[in-house]
Amino acid sequence: MISPSPLRAVKICGVASAADAEVATAAAAATLPSDMELLVGMIAHPPSPRHVEPPVAAAIAAAARAGGATPVVVFVAQDAAEVVAYLTAAGVTTAQLHGPRVAAVRAELPPWVRIIRVVHVAPDGRYEPPPPPPPPPPPPPPPPSPSRPAAIAAAAPTAADLWTVYDAGSGGGGVVFDWAAFVPPGGDGWLLAGGLHPGNVAAALAVVSPGGVDVSSGVCGPGGVAKDPARVTAFLKEVVAARARMLGGGSHQHRGHLEGMTLWAAGESPSAHSTV
């Protein structure tokens, strides 16, 4: 028996266009309860078919924010300077450190960069526990400048990771790991990822109790890049129904019925045959 989880977030990954950001935020506004966050995002990794360059990332970020969302970029193999340059050009403040190379430069990132980290899970559910995050540097970020967007200048240092994603293998391949054998981390600050789609997310949430779920290829259309609005909506509805079962049922108010709601836009786990 799993203990009830707030199940307070859904992450729609691999957004490759402003139109898909709008698909995600519209579906969330119509479907998710008002106390759930939506994370939608983009990939900065050229081998991935969902990779976007900074100008496209900036357009996605703008569309996400227009829908009440905050964008996040997934990095795999960049150094610290490349991460900062990309985030600055895109006007984004949150980075998912998906690969070991980019994770190794975490301590070199400035304090305004908020972190989502990734733990790679083997098919049998085993994983190496992640080390504790380092303390943030104390100085506040400097004021805006022509090369430093206001969204970046306004970001405050944070001592904790926003989320930790537990993903199958290197991510993005549409492959699940053994949920029954998986030993979840403590707390609810983690997202379940790896091969989720509208047809299996309820089964996953009957076995494990994360703080949120992370989907990428499972809500794509036939080409594997653009998001399918029907699949996005179906996935969100399955998550909401599973959450209601966890919490003992009850009605909820949709996000779109509230003003000032916060949606999160974040990075994805890229395609099969890429490293994220």
Phi, psi and chi 1 to 4 in degrees:
 res  aa     phi    psi   chi1   chi2   chi3   chi4
   1 MET       -  125.2  172.6   74.3   68.7      -
   2 ILE   -88.6  150.1   60.2  174.5      -      -
   3 SER   -82.3  150.6   59.7      -      -      -
   4 PRO   -59.1  143.3  -23.1   33.5      -      -
   5 SER  -116.9  146.7  163.9      -      -      -
   6 PRO   -61.8  -25.5  -21.7   32.1      -      -
   7 LEU    40.7   68.4 -161.3   58.4      -      -
   8 ARG  -100.0    7.5   52.5 -166.7  173.8   90.7
   9 ALA  -153.0  149.5      -      -      -      -
  10 VAL  -129.1  134.9  177.2      -      -      -
  11 LYS  -114.1  116.3 -179.7  163.9  164.4  -93.3
  12 ILE   -97.0  114.5  -55.0  -65.8      -      -
  13 CYS  -101.7  160.2  -59.1      -      -      -
  14 GLY    71.3   33.1      -      -      -      -
  15 VAL   -69.5  124.2  169.6      -      -      -
  16 ALA  -114.3    4.7      -      -      -      -
  17 SER  -154.0  157.9   69.5      -      -      -
  18 ALA   -62.1  -35.1      -      -      -      -
  19 ALA   -61.5  -38.9      -      -      -      -
  20 ASP   -71.5  -31.2  -82.9   -4.6      -      -
  21 ALA   -61.7  -40.2      -      -      -      -
  22 GLU   -67.0  -37.3  -67.2  167.5   -3.0      -
  23 VAL   -58.5  -47.2  164.1      -      -      -
  24 ALA   -65.0  -46.7      -      -      -      -
  25 THR   -68.9  -36.1   55.8      -      -      -
  26 ALA   -66.2  -42.6      -      -      -      -
  27 ALA   -64.4  -39.8      -      -      -      -
  28 ALA   -65.4  -42.2      -      -      -      -
  29 ALA   -61.8  -32.4      -      -      -      -
  30 ALA   -87.2  -16.2      -      -      -      -
  31 THR  -123.5  -45.8  -53.0      -      -      -
  32 LEU   -75.9  145.7  -66.9 -174.7      -      -
  33 PRO   -61.7  159.5  -19.0   30.7      -      -
  34 SER   -67.5  -18.3   58.1      -      -      -
  35 ASP   -98.6   14.1   59.6  -13.1      -      -
  36 MET  -108.7  144.1  -71.5 -171.3   74.1      -
  37 GLU   -97.7  149.5  -65.6  175.2  -27.0      -
  38 LEU  -111.0  128.3  174.7   68.4      -      -
  39 LEU  -109.7  125.2  -61.4   95.2      -      -
  40 VAL  -132.5  144.7 -178.0      -      -      -
  41 GLY  -165.1 -165.0      -      -      -      -
  42 MET  -138.6  158.1   60.9 -149.8   84.9      -
  43 ILE  -110.5  132.3  -63.8  -60.9      -      -
  44 ALA  -112.0   76.3      -      -      -      -
  45 HIS  -156.6   99.1 -176.1   56.1      -      -
  46 PRO   -52.2  -33.5  -30.0   37.4      -      -
  47 PRO   -64.2  -20.5  -25.3   36.0      -      -
  48 SER   -78.3  137.8  170.8      -      -      -
  49 PRO   -66.5  -12.4   22.8  -32.6      -      -
  50 ARG  -100.4   10.4  -57.9  178.9 -167.1  114.3
  51 HIS   -61.7  140.2  166.9   74.9      -      -
  52 VAL  -129.2  144.0  -64.7      -      -      -
  53 GLU   -81.0  162.4  -66.5  -67.7  -27.5      -
  54 PRO   -53.7  -39.8  -30.8   37.3      -      -
  55 PRO   -61.9  -37.8  -24.5   36.1      -      -
  56 VAL   -70.4  -39.6  177.0      -      -      -
  57 ALA   -59.6  -38.4      -      -      -      -
  58 ALA   -64.0  -39.3      -      -      -      -
  59 ALA   -67.6  -40.8      -      -      -      -
  60 ILE   -63.2  -43.2  -66.5  169.8      -      -
  61 ALA   -60.6  -41.6      -      -      -      -
  62 ALA   -63.8  -43.1      -      -      -      -
  63 ALA   -65.9  -38.9      -      -      -      -
  64 ALA   -62.8  -46.4      -      -      -      -
  65 ARG   -65.4  -35.1  -70.0 -166.9 -179.0   97.1
  66 ALA   -62.9  -26.6      -      -      -      -
  67 GLY   -94.6   13.3      -      -      -      -
  68 GLY    86.5   16.8      -      -      -      -
  69 ALA  -108.1  164.0      -      -      -      -
  70 THR  -119.3  122.5  -59.3      -      -      -
  71 PRO   -79.7  152.7   27.3  -31.7      -      -
  72 VAL  -135.8  142.4  176.6      -      -      -
  73 VAL  -112.6  136.4  178.9      -      -      -
  74 VAL   -95.4  126.8  175.1      -      -      -
  75 PHE  -115.2  150.7  -62.4   96.3      -      -
  76 VAL  -123.1  -52.5  176.0      -      -      -
  77 ALA  -128.4   14.3      -      -      -      -
  78 GLN   -79.9  157.8  -70.2   87.5  -14.8      -
  79 ASP   -89.1  176.7   62.2   27.9      -      -
  80 ALA   -61.8  -41.2      -      -      -      -
  81 ALA   -63.2  -38.3      -      -      -      -
  82 GLU   -69.3  -38.4  -70.3  168.5  -28.7      -
  83 VAL   -61.3  -48.5  170.0      -      -      -
  84 VAL   -64.2  -41.7  170.2      -      -      -
  85 ALA   -62.9  -42.6      -      -      -      -
  86 TYR   -65.8  -49.6 -169.9  108.4      -      -
  87 LEU   -59.5  -40.6  -68.0  175.1      -      -
  88 THR   -64.7  -44.7  -58.1      -      -      -
  89 ALA   -64.0  -35.2      -      -      -      -
  90 ALA   -87.5  -13.1      -      -      -      -
  91 GLY    70.5   36.1      -      -      -      -
  92 VAL  -116.6  147.2  177.1      -      -      -
  93 THR  -116.5   -5.9   61.1      -      -      -
  94 THR  -116.9  131.1  -57.1      -      -      -
  95 ALA  -122.0  132.3      -      -      -      -
  96 GLN   -95.0  121.7  179.1  171.0  -42.2      -
  97 LEU   -95.0   92.6  -53.7 -177.2      -      -
  98 HIS   -89.3  -32.4 -160.4   91.8      -      -
  99 GLY  -104.8  159.2      -      -      -      -
 100 PRO   -63.1  -31.6   18.9  -30.2      -      -
 101 ARG   -65.9  -47.4  176.9  178.5  171.8 -176.0
 102 VAL   -73.1  -32.3   72.7      -      -      -
 103 ALA   -62.7  -30.5      -      -      -      -
 104 ALA   -69.3  -18.0      -      -      -      -
 105 VAL  -100.4   11.5  -56.6      -      -      -
 106 ARG   -52.4  -44.6  172.9 -178.0  179.1  145.1
 107 ALA   -65.0  -17.7      -      -      -      -
 108 GLU   -88.3   -7.2  -58.7  172.6   37.9      -
 109 LEU   -79.7  146.0  -63.3  174.2      -      -
 110 PRO   -69.4  162.8   23.6  -32.3      -      -
 111 PRO   -66.7  -18.6   20.1  -31.6      -      -
 112 TRP   -77.9   -9.3   55.0  -96.7      -      -
 113 VAL   -83.2  118.0  178.3      -      -      -
 114 ARG   -89.6  144.2  -62.5  176.6  -67.3  177.4
 115 ILE  -115.4  132.7  -58.8  -63.0      -      -
 116 ILE  -114.2  123.0  -64.3  173.2      -      -
 117 ARG  -106.9  169.4   62.4  178.4  171.0  175.0
 118 VAL  -130.6  136.4  177.6      -      -      -
 119 VAL  -114.5  125.6  174.3      -      -      -
 120 HIS   -90.7  125.7  -59.5  -72.9      -      -
 121 VAL  -106.7  133.9 -176.7      -      -      -
 122 ALA   -72.8  161.5      -      -      -      -
 123 PRO   -54.6  -30.9  -27.6   35.4      -      -
 124 ASP   -86.0    8.6   62.7    2.9      -      -
 125 GLY    90.6   -0.6      -      -      -      -
 126 ARG   -82.8  151.9  -67.9 -179.2  -60.1  169.6
 127 TYR  -158.8  159.6   61.8   91.7      -      -
 128 GLU   -89.1  122.4  -69.5  -67.6  -29.7      -
 129 PRO   -57.5  136.6  -22.9   33.6      -      -
 130 PRO   -73.5  151.5   28.7  -35.5      -      -
 131 PRO   -70.8  159.3   27.6  -34.9      -      -
 132 PRO   -65.0  148.0   23.9  -33.6      -      -
 133 PRO   -67.7  148.4   24.3  -32.8      -      -
 134 PRO   -72.1  155.5   28.0  -34.9      -      -
 135 PRO   -66.8  147.8   24.5  -33.5      -      -
 136 PRO   -74.8  152.6   30.2  -35.2      -      -
 137 PRO   -63.2  142.5  -19.8   31.5      -      -
 138 PRO   -73.8  -32.1   23.1  -30.3      -      -
 139 PRO   -66.2  141.3  -16.1   29.2      -      -
 140 PRO   -71.7  159.6   26.8  -33.7      -      -
 141 PRO   -69.6  154.1   23.5  -32.0      -      -
 142 PRO   -72.0  168.1   25.2  -33.5      -      -
 143 PRO   -69.6  168.3   25.3  -34.8      -      -
 144 PRO   -59.9  152.1  -19.1   29.9      -      -
 145 SER  -145.9  169.6   70.9      -      -      -
 146 PRO   -55.0  -28.7  -26.9   34.9      -      -
 147 SER   -98.5    4.6   62.7      -      -      -
 148 ARG  -133.5   96.6 -172.3  178.8 -176.5   83.1
 149 PRO   -56.8  154.4  -24.2   33.4      -      -
 150 ALA   -59.4  -35.7      -      -      -      -
 151 ALA   -61.2  -35.6      -      -      -      -
 152 ILE   -74.8  -43.8  -69.3  175.0      -      -
 153 ALA   -62.6  -29.9      -      -      -      -
 154 ALA   -81.1  -14.3      -      -      -      -
 155 ALA   -71.7  131.7      -      -      -      -
 156 ALA   -97.0  152.5      -      -      -      -
 157 PRO   -60.1  149.9  -20.0   31.3      -      -
 158 THR  -133.0  140.2  177.9      -      -      -
 159 ALA   -82.1  -22.4      -      -      -      -
 160 ALA  -118.1  156.6      -      -      -      -
 161 ASP   -65.6  144.8  -63.2  -46.2      -      -
 162 LEU   -64.5  -47.4  -68.1 -178.1      -      -
 163 TRP  -149.9  160.8  -67.2   98.5      -      -
 164 THR  -120.2  125.3  -60.2      -      -      -
 165 VAL   -95.6  126.4  176.5      -      -      -
 166 TYR  -101.5  107.9  -74.5   76.0      -      -
 167 ASP  -121.6  151.7 -159.3   -3.3      -      -
 168 ALA   -74.8  123.2      -      -      -      -
 169 GLY    57.5 -132.8      -      -      -      -
 170 SER   -88.7   -1.8   60.7      -      -      -
 171 GLY    89.0  155.1      -      -      -      -
 172 GLY    79.1    1.1      -      -      -      -
 173 GLY   -93.9    1.4      -      -      -      -
 174 GLY    70.1   26.9      -      -      -      -
 175 VAL  -112.7  135.7  177.0      -      -      -
 176 VAL   -93.5  161.2  -58.3      -      -      -
 177 PHE  -109.0  174.6   56.6   80.2      -      -
 178 ASP   -75.0  100.3 -171.8  -24.0      -      -
 179 TRP   -64.4  -36.3  -56.6  -40.8      -      -
 180 ALA   -68.3  -34.7      -      -      -      -
 181 ALA   -84.2  -17.5      -      -      -      -
 182 PHE   -66.9  131.6  173.5   71.8      -      -
 183 VAL  -101.0  106.6  178.3      -      -      -
 184 PRO   -65.8  153.4  -17.4   30.8      -      -
 185 PRO   -71.2  166.3   29.2  -36.1      -      -
 186 GLY   -72.4  157.2      -      -      -      -
 187 GLY    77.9 -173.5      -      -      -      -
 188 ASP  -121.6   19.9   66.8   -7.3      -      -
 189 GLY   -87.8   33.7      -      -      -      -
 190 TRP  -135.2  154.3   62.8  -78.1      -      -
 191 LEU  -114.1  137.0  -55.5  179.1      -      -
 192 LEU   -87.3  127.9  175.1   67.8      -      -
 193 ALA  -134.6  170.8      -      -      -      -
 194 GLY   107.5   95.2      -      -      -      -
 195 GLY    72.2   15.0      -      -      -      -
 196 LEU   -75.4  148.3  -62.0  177.8      -      -
 197 HIS  -158.7  174.4   55.4   72.1      -      -
 198 PRO   -58.7  -26.2  -26.4   35.3      -      -
 199 GLY   -84.8  -11.8      -      -      -      -
 200 ASN  -129.3   -5.7   71.1   -0.2      -      -
 201 VAL   -66.3  -33.8   66.6      -      -      -
 202 ALA   -64.8  -40.2      -      -      -      -
 203 ALA   -63.6  -40.6      -      -      -      -
 204 ALA   -61.3  -42.8      -      -      -      -
 205 LEU   -77.0   -8.3  -66.7  174.4      -      -
 206 ALA   -82.4  -12.7      -      -      -      -
 207 VAL  -108.2  -44.0  178.1      -      -      -
 208 VAL  -119.8  160.8  -65.0      -      -      -
 209 SER  -128.9   74.1 -174.8      -      -      -
 210 PRO   -81.5  173.5   33.4  -36.3      -      -
 211 GLY   -78.2  -16.1      -      -      -      -
 212 GLY  -172.7  175.6      -      -      -      -
 213 VAL  -127.4  155.6  -69.9      -      -      -
 214 ASP  -130.9  121.6 -179.8  -19.1      -      -
 215 VAL  -128.8  144.3   63.4      -      -      -
 216 SER  -132.1  -87.5  178.1      -      -      -
 217 SER   -64.0  -23.2   59.2      -      -      -
 218 GLY   -66.3  -13.0      -      -      -      -
 219 VAL  -121.6   20.2  -66.8      -      -      -
 220 CYS   -88.4  159.8  -74.1      -      -      -
 221 GLY   -80.1 -169.9      -      -      -      -
 222 PRO   -58.1  -31.1  -24.3   33.7      -      -
 223 GLY   -77.8  -11.5      -      -      -      -
 224 GLY    79.7    8.2      -      -      -      -
 225 VAL  -122.1  -63.3  175.4      -      -      -
 226 ALA   -66.4  143.3      -      -      -      -
 227 LYS   -78.1  142.4  -60.1  -51.8 -180.0 -167.4
 228 ASP   -93.9  113.2 -178.9  -36.0      -      -
 229 PRO   -55.0  -37.6  -26.0   35.1      -      -
 230 ALA   -67.0  -39.2      -      -      -      -
 231 ARG   -71.3  -36.9  -70.4 -177.7   67.1   81.5
 232 VAL   -60.5  -48.7  171.6      -      -      -
 233 THR   -63.3  -42.5  -62.2      -      -      -
 234 ALA   -62.3  -41.2      -      -      -      -
 235 PHE   -62.1  -47.9 -175.1   85.2      -      -
 236 LEU   -61.7  -39.2  -64.1 -178.4      -      -
 237 LYS   -64.9  -38.9  -73.6 -178.1  175.7  179.3
 238 GLU   -64.9  -39.6  -71.0  -68.0  -25.9      -
 239 VAL   -65.1  -44.6  171.4      -      -      -
 240 VAL   -62.5  -41.0  168.9      -      -      -
 241 ALA   -65.6  -40.9      -      -      -      -
 242 ALA   -64.6  -40.9      -      -      -      -
 243 ARG   -61.9  -42.2 -177.6 -178.0 -169.1 -103.2
 244 ALA   -61.4  -38.7      -      -      -      -
 245 ARG   -66.1  -40.6  -70.5 -169.7  -69.1  -89.1
 246 MET   -59.9  -41.6  -73.1  176.6  169.5      -
 247 LEU   -94.5    6.6  -58.8  178.8      -      -
 248 GLY    85.9   23.2      -      -      -      -
 249 GLY    83.7 -164.9      -      -      -      -
 250 GLY   106.7  158.5      -      -      -      -
 251 SER   -85.9  166.1   61.6      -      -      -
 252 HIS  -142.5  159.8   67.1  -97.3      -      -
 253 GLN  -102.5  130.1 -175.9  174.3   19.5      -
 254 HIS   -65.9  152.2  -71.3  159.3      -      -
 255 ARG   -57.9  -38.5  -55.2  171.3   65.3   81.5
 256 GLY   -65.9  -12.8      -      -      -      -
 257 HIS   -87.9   -4.6  -64.3  167.7      -      -
 258 LEU  -113.5  150.4  -64.3 -177.4      -      -
 259 GLU   -97.4  151.1  -58.6 -148.4   -3.8      -
 260 GLY    73.1   19.8      -      -      -      -
 261 MET   -71.8  156.7   75.7  -89.3 -165.2      -
 262 THR  -110.4  124.3  -60.2      -      -      -
 263 LEU  -113.2  145.7  -55.8  179.7      -      -
 264 TRP  -106.6  132.5  -72.3   89.0      -      -
 265 ALA  -109.7  127.2      -      -      -      -
 266 ALA  -144.8  175.8      -      -      -      -
 267 GLY   -75.2  169.2      -      -      -      -
 268 GLU  -119.8  175.8   70.4  133.5   -3.6      -
 269 SER   -99.4  114.3  -59.7      -      -      -
 270 PRO   -65.5 -165.3  -17.8   23.9      -      -
 271 SER   -77.6  169.4   69.5      -      -      -
 272 ALA   -58.8  145.4      -      -      -      -
 273 HIS    74.0    4.6  -48.2  -58.6      -      -
 274 SER  -112.5  171.4   78.0      -      -      -
 275 THR   -87.0   -5.3   51.6      -      -      -
 276 VAL  -146.9      -  -34.4      -      -      -
